[in-house]
Amino acid sequence: MNHVRYIDKTRDYYLSQGYDKPYRWANFDDVPFTPLNKPLAESRGEIVYAAGATV
């Protein structure tokens, strides 16, 4: 199976479109997460999402 090299592909695309600098990916030194207070198996969570339908 061949892997798609998305970073290289995106960099080449932006350069081919005439941009002076290649696409710059976000990079964070700090991660804005908080450790869990109890094991994951004992935790509860929610996923909130919204969707819209168009005709």
Secondary structure, 3 states (H helix, E strand, C coil): CCCCCHHHHHHHHHHHCCCCCCCCCCCCCCCCCCCCCCCHHHCCCCCCCCCCCCC
